[in-house]
Amino acid sequence: MSADEPSDEQELPGPTEWGEHPHGVGPWAQEFGTEPPPDARLDPELLAQGDRRNVVDAYRYWKREAIVADIDARRHEFHVAIENFGHDANIGTVVRTANAFAAAAVHIVGRRRWNRRGAMVTDRYQHLEHHADLAELLAFAERADLVVVAVDNVPGAIPLETAQLPRNCLLLFGQEGPGVTEQAKSAAVMTVSIAQFGSTRSINAGVAAGIAMHAWIAQHADLTRAW
């Protein structure tokens, strides 16, 4: 590793939260022509400068910690884990999707460093955990009483389209290319596959994670609480 290459303890750069998105709102006074309400969740800096963050309108002008606390009050029971033994570029996409579906947490197994660009700053609102290896992840799953469900298109896998996912589960994904490791598949209570009909052998790991998370949402989430 060269002196200029970041170590696994460092993060690759991602987009900044301020000014990254063209949508959003301007300063409160400019938008509404009134004084802001006395709400402790509101951020004085955002009220004065405007809020261009990648958040839903309901969270405009809110402090980041207030947004996290609000999501925490209604997070879902499923967790997501992705093996990261080769700096998988899909992790940012997985984190962004997990945030959209209010996953309990995202667990990164292997290398600590990952490219946050694909997360589009959603990692600031999503709980993230790092595990040095699979054994550490499985120990966590046992303590948390989570059923490990591997997602991979392999012989003997249960079609995701007909599988009943456990409510308290850990959806485990492999990195792009090799998929879920043999050790992970052996440790999983069940392995599910995603139906494909074209020529490609596999779909993008970030896309697969989104499909599997939405399958859990379709089975267990209270859809009346969606934005």
Secondary structure as GFF3:
##gff-version 3
##sequence-region A 1 227
A	DSSP	alpha_helix	28	32	.	.	.	ID=ss1
A	DSSP	alpha_helix	44	49	.	.	.	ID=ss2
A	DSSP	three_ten_helix	57	59	.	.	.	ID=ss3
A	DSSP	alpha_helix	64	72	.	.	.	ID=ss4
A	DSSP	beta_strand	79	84	.	.	.	ID=ss5
A	DSSP	alpha_helix	91	100	.	.	.	ID=ss6
A	DSSP	beta_strand	106	110	.	.	.	ID=ss7
A	DSSP	three_ten_helix	116	119	.	.	.	ID=ss8
A	DSSP	three_ten_helix	122	124	.	.	.	ID=ss9
A	DSSP	beta_strand	128	131	.	.	.	ID=ss10
A	DSSP	alpha_helix	134	143	.	.	.	ID=ss11
A	DSSP	beta_strand	147	151	.	.	.	ID=ss12
A	DSSP	beta_strand	158	159	.	.	.	ID=ss13
A	DSSP	beta_strand	169	173	.	.	.	ID=ss14
A	DSSP	alpha_helix	182	187	.	.	.	ID=ss15
A	DSSP	beta_strand	190	193	.	.	.	ID=ss16
A	DSSP	alpha_helix	205	220	.	.	.	ID=ss17
A	DSSP	three_ten_helix	223	225	.	.	.	ID=ss18
###
